[in-house]
Structure formats: C-alpha cells, structure tokens
Amino acid sequence: MTSDAYDDGFLGIPLPLPRPVDGREVRELTYPRFTVLLDPQRRLAVVTGVNIDGATLQDLPRTGEWELDPRVPVAEQAGPAVYASNDLDRGHLVRRRDPGWGSAAEARRATEATFTYPNAAPQASGFNQSKELWLGLEDHVLTFAQATDERLSVFTAPVLQADDPAYRGIRVPRRFFKVAAWVTPDDDGMPRLAAAGFVLDQSELIDLSRGVLAVPVLGAFRTFQVPIADIEELTGVDLGPLVAADVLPRTTVRGEDAWRPLREPEDLVLG
C-alpha cells in the first residue's frame, strides 16, 4: 500500500521531517511517499522528504505533466509563468524516480505526483558533469547502502536566502541542498542512522542583473559534500538527528573551506 506522505519510521529508526527553525508558516503538502513543505511567501519548497525502497524501484517510462497543486492558492506557487521562454528548468526536488517503487501501479501513481509545481524549483538549463553527479547522488548512496535493504530517506530543497535575485515574482535560489539518510550496523551490529549532506551551487549560471535571465557561457554548476551542520545553519531548517549521523569526518576547518568538491562518484565519503 502506498503511503500518502513521507513516513518518519521508514528506516526503522525515527527520523522526523525537517522543519524551519523560525516557525515560519508553511503549507504541508503530502503525496505518495513524499511530503513538501511549501513556503507561501517564497512560493518554493523549504523542505521535501521522500522515502526510497531501492530494492523494489520500478524503471517506468516517464509519464505525467506539470500541474499546480489545487490545495493551495495559485499565488503561493511558482507556476508555469516562471519557466516560460527562458533558460530555466523545472528542477524536480523529489526526483521522479525516487518514490516509484512497489507495484507498477503504485510506482506510476507516485512518480506522476512528482510533477507538481511545489515540487519544482528553477534551475539553470545548462548541463554539465557536476549537475549529472547531483542528479545521481541518491543512486550512488543506494548502491552503497545495499547491505541494509537499500532504503533511504532523502531531504531536498532550494536554499532560500533573502538576497536571491528577483525574477517574475519570485526569487531564484542560487543553491540547493540534499541530505540522504540510511541505516547501517554499528560496531556491535546494532542499527544506527547514517547521513550525508550535499549542496549544488548554480550561482555562476544565474545572472538577473538586467532583469532577464542570462546564462553565462563559462558558468558551471558546482557540487559539494558538506557537513550537515553547515546545511542546517545555511538553511535555517532543523535537521534533527541527521547532524549527529553525518558520515563526513569532522575537521578543524570551518565554513565553506570544509566543503568537499565533488567531480565524480569516487569523491563521495559515505562510510
């Protein structure tokens, strides 16, 4: 049976959906196997959470059309006008494939539900190796977690900052975050939570200085593995037990100097 929301008990260890620490108003929107917390002021998600069962993922053809969510006012969503006639993609936050597991019918219903505007955020359309790596991070973590039934809970959203550039009634985020969590045995063979945090930076590809979107020819996406504590501070989202579960070794280096650039899957630190 398909759960119509993010399940905080999915991994066997309680993992609550992260929420903004400032108590801002959000719209909690539930879908098959995932939840979106929509910031109605920014018209973008502040958090998404999805459960992934890698052992029963279905490889289905792409179906579904982008739609507004009728449960919230149109004025609270970054809808089709944001993406018309420019170089912005509707970037899935919860990936189309991630909730698509179980029976074929369950998987199809869940994947089609990802095509809702609260689950999208504007990303530059330029594609390079760094963005390809970002899009495949869940797959790489799933492969690593095969010994633990291939289950993940993943949290993704744009980093919403006050100085993001204004465009067509929204502010275009420069960065996105992702935190993937799974369960692994500790030294005594008991299950413990493990997690890894990532940031995608598209700052070099977003130029709205003249009121229109321009994608610099030499710009690039940059992908980093980042201390989860840094993501919590950067986003103002309470990541709860994920901070202590971080698999990235702690160092004396602070701030962005501690961020680990990722250029290929082999750069990932997962255990």
C-alpha positions in Angstrom: 0.0 0.0 0.0 1.3 3.4 -0.9 1.8 5.8 2.0 0.4 9.2 1.0 3.2 11.2 2.8 6.8 11.0 4.0 7.0 8.2 6.6 9.2 9.1 9.6 9.5 5.4 10.6 10.5 4.1 7.2 14.1 3.4 8.1 13.2 1.6 11.4 14.8 4.5 13.3 12.6 7.6 13.9 13.6 10.4 11.5 11.2 13.3 11.6 10.6 15.5 8.6 12.9 18.6 9.0 11.1 21.9 9.6 12.2 25.6 9.6 13.6 26.6 13.0 12.0 30.0 12.9 8.5 28.6 12.9 7.5 30.4 9.6 4.2 29.5 8.1 4.4 26.6 5.6 1.9 24.6 3.6 2.4 20.9 4.3 1.5 19.0 1.1 1.5 15.2 1.1 1.9 13.0 -1.9 2.5 9.3 -2.4 5.7 8.5 -0.4 6.8 12.1 -0.1 5.9 15.5 1.6 6.6 19.0 0.5 6.7 21.9 3.0 5.9 25.0 0.8 6.9 28.5 1.9 3.9 30.5 0.6 5.9 33.8 0.8 8.8 32.4 -1.4 6.4 30.2 -3.4 9.0 27.5 -3.3 9.6 24.5 -1.0 11.6 24.9 2.1 11.9 21.2 2.6 10.9 18.0 0.8 11.2 14.5 2.2 10.9 11.2 0.3 11.2 7.5 1.2 13.0 5.3 -1.3 13.0 1.5 -1.3 15.8 0.7 -3.7 15.1 -3.0 -3.7 11.7 -2.5 -5.4 12.3 0.5 -7.6 10.4 0.3 -10.9 12.0 1.5 -14.1 8.9 3.1 -15.7 8.6 5.3 -18.8 8.3 9.0 -18.0 4.6 9.9 -17.6 3.0 12.9 -16.0 2.5 16.6 -16.8 3.5 19.6 -14.6 0.4 20.9 -12.7 -0.4 23.4 -10.0 -1.5 21.9 -6.7 -5.2 22.7 -6.2 -4.9 22.6 -2.4 -3.0 25.9 -2.2 -3.7 29.2 -4.0 -2.0 29.8 -7.3 -0.3 32.9 -6.0 1.6 30.7 -3.5 3.2 28.6 -6.2 6.0 29.3 -8.7 3.9 28.2 -11.6 4.5 27.9 -15.4 5.0 31.6 -16.0 8.3 31.4 -14.1 9.7 28.9 -16.6 8.3 30.3 -19.9 10.6 31.5 -22.7 13.8 31.4 -20.7 16.7 29.1 -19.8 15.2 27.9 -16.5 14.3 24.2 -16.0 11.6 23.0 -13.6 14.1 21.1 -11.4 12.5 18.2 -9.6 13.2 18.4 -5.9 11.9 14.9 -5.1 13.2 13.1 -8.2 10.6 11.5 -10.5 12.0 8.0 -9.9 12.5 8.2 -6.1 9.0 7.3 -4.9 8.4 5.0 -7.8 8.7 1.6 -6.0 6.4 -1.3 -5.1 3.9 -2.5 -7.7 3.8 -0.9 -11.1 0.5 0.9 -10.3 1.8 2.3 -7.0 5.0 3.4 -8.6 3.3 5.1 -11.5 1.0 7.0 -9.2 3.9 8.1 -7.1 6.2 9.2 -10.0 3.4 11.2 -11.7 2.7 13.0 -8.4 6.3 14.5 -8.6 5.1 16.7 -11.5 3.6 19.3 -9.2 4.9 22.9 -9.1 5.5 22.9 -5.3 8.0 20.0 -6.0 9.9 22.2 -8.6 12.4 24.9 -8.3 14.1 26.9 -11.0 17.5 25.6 -12.2 19.6 26.8 -15.0 19.2 24.6 -18.0 22.9 24.2 -18.7 24.0 20.6 -18.1 27.5 19.5 -17.2 29.2 16.7 -15.3 28.6 18.4 -11.9 24.9 18.6 -12.4 24.8 15.0 -13.7 26.5 13.9 -10.4 24.0 15.9 -8.4 21.1 14.2 -10.2 22.6 10.7 -9.4 23.5 11.2 -5.8 20.6 9.1 -4.5 21.6 6.3 -6.8 25.2 6.3 -5.6 24.1 6.3 -1.9 21.6 3.5 -2.6 24.3 1.4 -4.1 26.5 2.0 -1.0 23.5 1.1 1.3 22.7 -2.2 -0.4 23.5 -4.2 2.7 20.7 -2.5 4.6 17.8 -3.3 2.3 18.6 -0.3 0.1 16.3 2.0 2.0 16.9 5.8 2.0 15.1 8.9 3.3 16.1 11.9 1.3 15.5 15.6 2.0 16.0 18.2 -0.8 15.1 21.9 -1.3 16.4 25.1 -2.5 18.4 27.2 -0.1 16.1 30.2 0.3 18.0 33.4 1.1 16.8 37.0 1.3 19.3 38.2 -1.3 18.4 35.6 -4.0 17.8 37.5 -7.3 14.2 38.6 -8.0 12.6 37.3 -11.2 9.0 37.2 -12.3 7.5 37.5 -8.8 9.9 35.0 -7.1 13.5 35.0 -6.0 15.6 32.4 -7.9 17.7 30.3 -5.5 21.4 30.1 -6.0 21.9 26.9 -4.1 20.1 23.6 -3.4 20.7 21.2 -0.6 20.2 17.4 -0.2 20.6 15.1 2.8 20.4 11.4 2.3 19.9 9.1 5.3 20.1 5.3 5.7 20.7 2.7 8.4 24.0 0.9 8.9 25.3 -1.5 11.6 27.4 0.0 14.4 30.4 -1.8 15.9 28.1 -4.0 17.9 26.0 -4.9 14.9 23.1 -2.7 16.1 21.4 -0.4 13.6 22.4 3.2 13.6 21.5 6.2 11.4 24.0 7.4 8.8 23.6 10.5 6.6 25.4 12.6 4.0 24.8 16.2 3.0 25.3 17.9 -0.3 25.0 21.4 -1.8 24.6 22.3 -5.5 25.6 25.8 -6.3 24.3 27.4 -9.5 25.4 31.0 -8.7 27.7 31.2 -11.7 24.8 30.3 -14.0 22.2 32.8 -12.7 22.6 36.3 -13.9 19.5 38.5 -13.5 21.4 41.8 -13.3 19.4 43.2 -16.3 16.1 41.9 -15.2 16.2 39.0 -17.6 17.8 35.6 -17.2 21.2 35.2 -18.8 23.3 32.0 -18.6 27.0 32.8 -18.8 28.8 30.7 -21.3 31.6 29.9 -18.9 29.5 29.3 -15.9 29.2 26.0 -14.1 27.3 24.0 -11.6 29.3 23.1 -8.5 28.5 20.2 -6.3 29.9 19.7 -2.8 29.6 17.2 0.1 29.0 19.5 3.0 28.8 19.0 6.8 25.1 18.6 7.6 25.6 21.1 10.5 26.5 23.6 7.8 23.4 22.9 5.8 21.3 23.3 9.0 22.9 26.7 9.6 22.7 27.8 6.0 19.0 26.9 5.5 17.5 27.6 8.9 16.0 24.1 8.8 16.2 21.8 11.9 17.8 18.6 10.6 17.5 16.9 14.0 19.4 13.6 14.3 20.8 14.0 10.8 23.6 16.3 12.1 25.0 13.7 14.5 24.6 10.9 11.9 26.9 12.7 9.4 29.4 10.4 7.8 31.7 13.2 6.7 34.7 13.3 9.1 34.8 16.4 11.3 37.8 18.7 10.8 39.1 21.9 12.4 38.3 23.7 9.2 35.2 25.8 9.4 32.7 27.2 6.9 32.9 26.7 3.1 36.6 25.8 3.3 35.4 22.5 4.8 33.1 21.7 1.8 34.4 18.8 -0.3 34.1 19.4 -4.1 32.6 16.5 -6.0 33.6 15.8 -9.6 32.8 12.1 -9.8 31.2 9.5 -7.6 34.5 8.3 -6.3 34.8 11.7 -4.5 31.9 10.8 -2.2 32.5 10.0 1.5 29.8 7.6 2.6 31.4 5.4 5.3 
